């Protein structure tokens, strides 16, 4: 079979077949009367073997070794090919991610594209100072790749850079809220904490809704940050978690302040007092917890809170009794 026919049937170009011949990889078994290459059925079988091995990523040199060396073992070479392929895929995925981020930022021209590329490079810098500068300047330098800011915020360990990234995300609107919400489900506690901190700094209805959902998160740290933020936004759903924080002694002063602010709504004041008091009456409560509950009741208006403080002023623990007595005096004669 002449070279043109072989090329047509095999899908291997005549040029590549000549290259195989020059390398001694697949040499035609004969020549026609006119001197043209003639391939036998064995030659064609060898061509398909070469193409099959090339399809796995083998170089022509490795293909020749595989075909010519009886002692050649493929295991090591296949392992190398697997490693090379993984590196190539990782590189391609990195490129795809970068292109997707550039596209999501909707650049208007090539100048925008170059600015975004520079920002992405700076956010990935080993220098904390450069990363921080990139975060702070991102808002002013054109389209912001929010996805990149979110990824950086969820992975950043330097507190100063992390703060700058949260600020940048807050300036970018609520575009990153959903992506940050995915971070709340991370198996890593540090990522969950970074996510809820970033969400808490975005003053939008979408972030409030996400924080309300986060009150049911199994991670108490996530619930704590969510409750404190929601309390400052006047969301009553935060009350149970804020009371839990007072009991646990976790940011209890901040939680008590949030409860006090929420109690400014008369409709919530009695609900808050009821939850605090119910904690006292249901089961044994350590003296340290009773003292924190007394302090939390200090700024909760209404008779229910006042009665609980009267009871606590007779507490067996002197520190608790003195705390409640002092609070009652302040409530009776508030400072000018």
C-alpha positions as CSV (number, residue, x, y, z in Angstrom):
1,X,0.0,0.0,0.0
2,X,1.5,3.3,-1.1
3,X,2.0,6.2,1.4
4,X,-1.0,8.2,0.2
5,X,-3.4,5.4,0.7
6,X,-1.9,4.6,4.1
7,X,-2.3,8.2,5.2
8,X,-5.9,8.3,4.0
9,X,-6.9,5.0,5.8
10,X,-4.9,5.6,9.0
11,X,-5.5,9.3,9.5
12,X,-1.7,9.8,9.9
13,X,-0.5,12.4,7.5
14,X,2.0,11.5,4.8
15,X,4.4,14.1,6.3
16,X,4.3,12.3,9.7
17,X,4.7,8.9,8.0
18,X,7.9,10.2,6.3
19,X,9.0,11.5,9.7
20,X,8.5,8.1,11.2
21,X,10.6,6.6,8.4
22,X,13.4,9.1,8.9
23,X,13.5,8.2,12.6
24,X,13.6,4.5,11.8
25,X,10.4,4.2,13.8
26,X,8.1,2.8,11.0
27,X,10.0,2.0,7.8
28,X,8.0,0.7,4.9
29,X,8.9,-2.9,4.0
30,X,9.3,-2.3,0.3
31,X,9.4,0.1,-2.6
32,X,7.3,0.1,-5.8
33,X,8.9,-0.1,-9.2
34,X,8.8,3.7,-9.3
35,X,10.6,3.9,-6.0
36,X,7.6,4.9,-3.9
37,X,7.2,3.6,-0.3
38,X,5.1,0.5,0.0
39,X,3.7,-0.5,3.4
40,X,2.8,-4.0,4.4
41,X,0.0,-5.0,6.7
42,X,2.6,-5.5,9.4
43,X,3.9,-1.9,8.8
44,X,0.3,-0.6,9.1
45,X,-0.2,-2.5,12.4
46,X,3.0,-0.9,13.7
47,X,1.7,2.6,12.7
48,X,-1.4,2.0,14.8
49,X,0.7,0.9,17.7
50,X,2.8,4.0,17.5
51,X,-0.3,6.2,17.4
52,X,-1.9,4.4,20.3
53,X,1.2,4.9,22.5
54,X,1.4,8.6,21.4
55,X,-2.2,9.0,22.4
56,X,-1.1,8.3,26.0
57,X,1.3,11.2,25.9
58,X,4.5,9.2,25.2
59,X,7.2,11.0,23.3
60,X,8.5,9.4,20.0
61,X,11.7,8.5,21.9
62,X,9.6,6.6,24.5
63,X,7.5,5.0,21.8
64,X,10.6,3.7,20.1
65,X,11.9,2.3,23.5
66,X,8.6,0.6,24.1
67,X,8.6,-1.0,20.7
68,X,12.3,-1.9,20.4
69,X,13.3,-2.9,23.9
70,X,12.0,-6.3,25.0
71,X,12.9,-5.5,28.6
72,X,11.1,-2.2,28.7
73,X,8.6,-2.0,31.5
74,X,5.8,0.5,31.2
75,X,5.0,0.9,35.0
76,X,7.6,3.6,35.7
77,X,6.9,5.5,32.5
78,X,3.1,5.4,33.1
79,X,3.6,6.7,36.6
80,X,5.7,9.6,35.2
81,X,2.9,10.3,32.6
82,X,0.3,10.4,35.4
83,X,2.4,12.9,37.3
84,X,3.0,15.0,34.2
85,X,-0.7,14.9,33.3
86,X,-1.8,16.0,36.8
87,X,0.6,18.9,36.7
88,X,-0.7,19.9,33.3
89,X,-4.3,19.7,34.4
90,X,-3.5,21.7,37.5
91,X,-1.9,24.4,35.3
92,X,-4.8,24.4,32.9
93,X,-7.3,24.6,35.8
94,X,-5.3,27.6,37.2
95,X,-5.5,29.3,33.9
96,X,-9.2,28.5,33.6
97,X,-9.8,30.0,37.0
98,X,-7.9,33.1,36.2
99,X,-9.8,33.6,32.9
100,X,-13.1,33.0,34.6
101,X,-12.3,35.6,37.2
102,X,-11.3,38.1,34.5
103,X,-14.5,37.4,32.6
104,X,-16.7,37.7,35.8
105,X,-15.2,41.2,36.4
106,X,-16.6,42.3,33.0
107,X,-13.6,44.3,31.8
108,X,-14.4,47.1,29.4
109,X,-11.0,47.0,27.6
110,X,-7.5,45.5,27.6
111,X,-6.4,48.1,30.2
112,X,-9.0,46.6,32.6
113,X,-7.7,43.1,31.8
114,X,-4.2,44.1,32.6
115,X,-5.2,45.7,35.9
116,X,-7.1,42.6,36.9
117,X,-4.2,40.3,36.0
118,X,-1.9,42.6,38.1
119,X,-4.3,42.4,41.0
120,X,-4.6,38.6,40.9
121,X,-0.8,38.4,40.9
122,X,-0.5,40.7,43.8
123,X,-3.2,38.8,45.8
124,X,-1.1,35.7,45.3
125,X,2.1,37.3,46.4
126,X,4.2,35.9,49.2
127,X,4.5,39.4,50.6
128,X,1.8,40.2,53.1
129,X,2.4,43.9,52.5
130,X,1.8,43.5,48.8
131,X,-1.3,41.4,49.4
132,X,-2.7,44.1,51.7
133,X,-2.0,46.9,49.3
134,X,-3.7,45.0,46.5
135,X,-6.8,44.5,48.6
136,X,-7.0,48.1,49.7
137,X,-6.4,49.4,46.1
138,X,-8.7,46.9,44.4
139,X,-11.8,49.0,44.7
140,X,-10.2,52.0,43.0
141,X,-8.5,50.3,40.1
142,X,-11.4,49.3,38.0
143,X,-13.5,46.1,37.8
144,X,-13.1,43.9,40.9
145,X,-12.8,40.1,40.6
146,X,-15.0,39.3,43.6
147,X,-14.3,35.6,43.3
148,X,-10.6,36.2,43.8
149,X,-11.2,38.5,46.8
150,X,-13.4,35.8,48.4
151,X,-10.8,33.0,47.8
152,X,-8.1,35.3,49.2
153,X,-10.2,36.2,52.2
154,X,-11.0,32.6,53.1
155,X,-7.3,31.6,52.9
156,X,-5.6,34.6,54.4
157,X,-3.8,34.1,57.7
158,X,-2.3,37.5,58.2
159,X,-4.8,39.5,60.3
160,X,-4.0,42.9,58.6
161,X,-4.4,41.5,55.1
162,X,-7.6,39.6,56.2
163,X,-9.1,42.9,57.4
164,X,-8.2,44.7,54.2
165,X,-9.8,41.9,52.2
166,X,-13.0,42.0,54.2
167,X,-13.1,45.8,53.7
168,X,-12.7,45.3,50.0
169,X,-15.5,42.7,49.8
170,X,-17.8,45.1,51.8
171,X,-17.0,47.9,49.3
172,X,-17.8,45.5,46.4
173,X,-21.4,45.1,47.4
174,X,-23.1,41.8,47.9
175,X,-21.6,40.0,45.0
176,X,-19.4,37.9,47.2
177,X,-22.0,36.9,49.8
178,X,-23.1,33.6,48.2
179,X,-19.5,32.6,47.7
180,X,-18.6,33.4,51.3
181,X,-21.7,31.4,52.3
182,X,-20.1,28.3,50.8
183,X,-17.2,28.9,53.2
184,X,-19.5,28.4,56.1
185,X,-19.8,24.8,55.2
186,X,-16.0,24.2,54.9
187,X,-14.6,21.3,56.9
188,X,-11.9,23.6,58.2
189,X,-12.9,25.7,61.3
190,X,-10.5,28.5,60.3
191,X,-12.2,28.9,56.9
192,X,-15.7,29.0,58.5
193,X,-14.6,31.7,60.9
194,X,-13.1,33.8,58.1
195,X,-16.2,33.4,56.1
196,X,-18.6,34.5,58.8
197,X,-16.4,37.5,59.7
198,X,-16.4,38.6,56.1
199,X,-20.1,38.2,55.7
200,X,-20.7,40.2,58.9
201,X,-18.9,43.2,57.4
202,X,-21.2,43.3,54.3
203,X,-24.1,45.6,55.2
204,X,-26.7,44.1,52.8
205,X,-30.0,42.2,53.2
206,X,-28.5,39.1,51.6
207,X,-25.7,39.0,54.2
208,X,-28.3,39.4,57.0
209,X,-30.3,36.5,55.6
210,X,-27.2,34.3,55.4
211,X,-26.3,35.2,59.0
212,X,-29.8,34.2,60.1
213,X,-29.2,30.8,58.5
214,X,-25.8,30.6,60.2
215,X,-27.5,30.7,63.6
216,X,-28.2,27.0,63.0
217,X,-24.6,26.2,62.1
218,X,-23.1,23.4,64.2
219,X,-20.0,25.6,64.7
220,X,-20.5,27.7,67.8
221,X,-17.9,30.2,66.6
222,X,-20.0,30.8,63.4
223,X,-23.2,31.1,65.5
224,X,-21.5,33.6,67.8
225,X,-20.3,36.0,65.1
226,X,-23.6,35.7,63.3
227,X,-25.6,36.5,66.5
228,X,-23.5,39.5,67.4
229,X,-23.9,41.0,64.0
230,X,-27.6,40.3,63.8
231,X,-28.0,41.7,67.3
232,X,-26.4,45.0,66.1
233,X,-28.9,44.9,63.1
234,X,-31.9,44.5,65.4
235,X,-32.7,41.0,64.3
236,X,-34.7,39.1,67.1
237,X,-33.6,35.7,65.8
238,X,-30.2,36.3,67.4
239,X,-31.6,36.3,71.0
240,X,-31.3,32.6,71.8
241,X,-27.7,32.4,70.7
242,X,-26.8,35.6,72.5
243,X,-28.2,34.2,75.7
244,X,-26.2,31.0,75.0
245,X,-23.1,33.1,74.7
246,X,-23.8,34.7,78.1
247,X,-24.2,31.3,79.7
248,X,-21.1,29.9,78.0
249,X,-19.0,33.0,78.8
250,X,-18.1,33.4,75.1
251,X,-17.9,37.1,74.3
252,X,-20.5,37.4,77.1
253,X,-20.0,41.2,77.5
254,X,-20.6,41.8,73.8
255,X,-23.6,39.5,73.9
256,X,-25.1,41.3,76.9
257,X,-24.6,44.6,75.0
258,X,-26.4,43.2,72.0
259,X,-29.2,41.9,74.1
260,X,-29.5,45.4,75.8
261,X,-29.7,47.0,72.4
262,X,-32.4,44.6,71.2
263,X,-34.3,45.2,74.4
264,X,-34.8,48.8,73.3
265,X,-37.7,47.3,71.4
266,X,-40.5,46.8,74.0
267,X,-41.8,43.8,72.1
268,X,-38.4,42.1,72.6
269,X,-37.6,43.2,76.1
270,X,-39.9,40.7,77.8
271,X,-38.8,37.9,75.5
272,X,-35.2,38.5,76.3
273,X,-35.8,38.7,80.1
274,X,-37.8,35.5,79.9
275,X,-35.0,33.6,78.2
276,X,-32.4,34.9,80.7
277,X,-34.6,34.0,83.7
278,X,-35.6,30.6,82.3
279,X,-31.9,29.8,82.2
280,X,-31.8,30.5,86.0
281,X,-34.8,28.4,86.9
282,X,-34.2,25.3,84.8
283,X,-31.6,23.2,86.5
284,X,-28.5,24.0,88.5
285,X,-26.5,26.9,87.3
286,X,-22.9,27.7,88.4
287,X,-22.3,30.9,90.3
288,X,-20.2,32.3,87.5
289,X,-23.1,31.8,85.1
290,X,-25.5,33.4,87.6
291,X,-23.3,36.4,87.9
292,X,-23.1,36.8,84.1
293,X,-26.9,36.5,83.8
294,X,-27.3,39.2,86.5
295,X,-25.0,41.4,84.5
296,X,-26.9,40.7,81.3
297,X,-30.2,41.6,83.1
298,X,-28.9,44.9,84.1
299,X,-30.1,46.8,81.0
300,X,-33.2,44.8,80.3
301,X,-36.2,46.9,81.2
302,X,-39.4,45.5,82.7
303,X,-40.7,43.8,85.9
304,X,-39.6,40.3,84.9
305,X,-35.9,41.3,84.8
306,X,-36.3,43.3,88.0
307,X,-37.8,40.3,89.9
308,X,-35.0,38.1,88.7
309,X,-32.4,40.6,90.0
310,X,-34.2,40.7,93.4
311,X,-34.0,36.9,93.7
312,X,-30.3,37.0,92.7
313,X,-29.6,39.6,95.4
314,X,-30.3,36.9,97.9
315,X,-28.1,34.4,96.1
316,X,-26.0,32.0,98.2
317,X,-22.9,33.2,96.4
318,X,-21.8,36.5,97.8
319,X,-20.3,37.8,94.5
320,X,-23.6,37.1,92.7
321,X,-25.7,38.7,95.4
322,X,-23.5,41.8,95.5
323,X,-23.6,42.1,91.7
324,X,-27.4,41.9,91.6
325,X,-27.8,44.3,94.5
326,X,-25.6,46.9,92.9
327,X,-27.5,46.5,89.6
328,X,-30.8,47.0,91.4
329,X,-29.5,50.2,93.0
330,X,-28.4,51.5,89.6
331,X,-31.9,50.7,88.2
332,X,-33.6,52.5,91.1
333,X,-31.3,55.5,90.9
334,X,-29.7,55.7,87.5
335,X,-26.7,58.0,87.1
336,X,-27.5,61.4,85.5
